[in-house]
Amino acid sequence: MSTLAEKFFVAGCVFTEEYPALSRKVQAYVRKRFNLPIIRCCVDKYKVAEFENRMPEDYREEWRAIKHFEKFPAGSTMVSICHNCSAIFEERHPEIFRESIWELILSDENFPYKNFGGEKISVQDCWRSKENFAEQEVVRELLRRMNFEVVELEENHARTKFCGYSLYQPQPPRNPALAPKRFLHGAKGLFQEHTAEQKKILMQEHCARIPTEKVAAYCHYCVRGLKLGGAKVFHLAELLFEEGGQY
């Protein structure tokens, strides 16, 4: 087991671009509660200026002040909010342990969970982490601690084939290069070009199979797809960190 001193948090470029205010809250939490060092990205020198320029103007300098990447010693643990980051670390840095932000939160005995009154919510698992049963169980426990009744989808856990519409368009070339087990050998038939209309139809078909009004996801790519398909979706970090969960 690693100590907190050996852990670091990867804020995630894509997650932060999509949820800058929420990312700031998550970063503040891991820094204040666990005193974790924070880096932006899972890959050294990857699109540094491009992601800086894509951040909102009122957050850009704060993002630039965060170290882009750092090589931590073997036996350290990377804490991640992004399954893509986790997959790349798993194959590129096998000497580093991995832990999801959700597992870190669950370890916090003083985390201030909101109460959502026993409402039913489906949980969407992600293809990029479909074998990570430990993370999946923690996600469900966090939802239960917020007083949700968790409803399972038919294709859950390792059966999930969902990661929004990201699986229906070409992936960044770095992914199969850095994590070929996941994104090359394990992705046969995926990441093929589809039109915008085809992607929308696929997402709508998927959302039509969700049995509850609301669905929780813990992947920003999954959230994008669920939104495109018309679902009332919440990123798990929103439910945990936003006032009222934006509910």
N, C-alpha and C positions, 0 to 999 in steps of 0.2 A: 504493500500500500504506500502511496506517495503522501507526503505531507503537503500542507497548503503552500509552504515555501517553494515547493517544487512544481507548482501548477502555474499555468499562464493562460490567459483568455485571448482567443482569436475573435475579434469583433465582427469580421466578415465584411468585405467590400460591397458585395451585392445586397446583403441584408441591410447594411447601413445606408446605402443609396436609397433603398426602398422605404426604410423606416428610420430616418435620421434621428428624430426626437426619441423614438422608442429605443434605438441603439444607445443613445446617450444615457438613458435611464438604466439600461442593463449594464453598461460600462460602469456607471457610478455605483451600482449595487455591488458588482464583483470587486471593485476597488475598495469601497468603504467596508463591506462586510467581510471580505476574505483577503484584502490587500494583495490582489493578484496583479502582476504586470500584464499589460495589454499590448498586443500587436494588431495591426489591421488585417493582414493577409496571410494566407497559407503558403504563398509562393514568393520568394524573394524577387524584387524588381518587376513584379507583374503589373503592368498598366498603372503605374503609380500616379503619374500626372493625370491620366484619363479619369480615374476615379476621384481624384482630388477635385477636378474641374466639374465633375458631375454632382458633387455634393451641393446642397443649398448654400447660398452665399453666407447666411448667418451661422453656418456650421463649418464652413470650409477650413478656416484657420485652426479650429479645434481639432478637426480630423488630421490636418497636416502635422499637428504637434504630436500625434501618436506615432510611435515607431512603426514603420511599415512591416518589417520582418525582423526576427532575431532567431538565431540558432541556439536552442536550449540544450542542456546536457542530457545524455542518455538517462532514461529513468524518470524524466520529467513527465508531466501530464498536461496535454493541451485540452483546454475546456472550450467547446465549440458550440455555436448556435446555428451552424451551417453544415449540412450533410456533405456538401461538396468538399469543404475544407477537411472534414473528418476522413473522407475517402482518400483524398490526396495524402494526408498525413499517414494514414494506415499503410499505404504502399511505398511512399517516398521516404518516410521516417519511421520505420518499424521499431526503432529504439525508443520512441516516444509513446507513452500510454495516451489513451483517448478517453474523454469523459464529456457527456453532453452537459450543457448549461442546466438542463432539467434535473439531472442527477445532483448537480451542485446545489440547486435550490432546495431539493428535497432533503438534503443533509442539514439545512438551516432550520433549527428547531424554533427560531423566532420569526420565520417569514410570515408577513401579514396577509394571509389568504382572504380574498373577498368571499362573500356568500351569495351564490346565484340561485338559492332557493329551491334546489332539487330539480331544476329544469333538465329535460333530456337534451343531450348533445351527442352527435356522432363524432367519432375520431377518425381522421384520415391518416393512415400510415404512408410512408414514402418509399418509393423504389430505391432511392439512393442509400437507404439504411434499412432495407427490408429484413436483414438478418439480425439486426441489433435488438434482440428481445428485451434486454435489460432497459434500454432507453424507452422502448415501447411501453413497458410496464410502469415505468416511472411517470411517463406522460399521463397515463390513465389514473395513477394515484394522485398526481397534482390536480387533475380535473375533479376527482372525488373530494379532495380537500377543499376545493372551491364550491363544494356542494352541488355538483352536477351529477346527474344520472347518465353514465357513459353507455352509449349504444354502439355496438360493433357493426362495421360494414362486412359484407360477405367476403370480400377480398381484403383481409386484414393481415397484420403481421407479415410473415414471409410470403404470403400469397399476393400481396399488393403489387399491382403493375402500374401504379399511378405516381407521377411527379408533374402534375399539371400538363401544360402543352409543351414543356421543355423536351419531352421524349419524342415529339413530333416535328422537330426541326433540327438542323445540324448543330452539334455541340461545339464548344470552343476547342480548337485543336490541342490545347494544353491538357485537356482532361484525359483522353486516351494515351497521350504521351507520358503523363505523370502517374496515372492510375489505370494501367491497361487491364488489370483483373476486373475492375468494376466497369470501366467505360469502353472497353474494346471487346475482350473475350466474353464478358457478362452482359453485353448489350447488343446481341445479334438481333437484327431487324428493327432496332430502335434508332432514334436520331435521324430519321429520313425526312426529307422536305415534304411539308404539307402546306396547302394554301391557308390563308387566314380563315376562310369559311369552313374548311375541313376541320381545322383545329377547334373552332367554335362548336361545331356539331359534335365532335368527340367529347368535348367538355360538358356539353348539355346532356348528352347520353349518360355520361358518368354521374352527373349531379342528379339526374332523374332517379337513380338507384339509391340515393341517400334517404334513409327512412325518417329523418327528423328535420325540423325547420332549420336548425342551426348545426354547424359542423365546425370542429376545431382541427386545425392543422399545425404542424410544428416545422414546416419547411416553407420558405418564401416562394419557391417555384410551385409547390402544391397550392398555396393560397392564390397565386395568380390564375392558375387553371380553374380553380373552384369559382373564383369571381367571374371569370369569362363564361363559365357554364351557368351562372345565375344563382349560385348558392349563397346563403347568408353565412359567410365564413369568417372566423376569427383566428388570427395567429395566436398560438398559445402565449407568446410573450405579451401580446396585447391584454389578454385576460389576466395575466399575472401582474403587469406593471402599469397599465393605463388606468386612470381614474374611472372606476365603474366598468373597466374592461371595454369601453366604447360600446357597451351592450345595448 
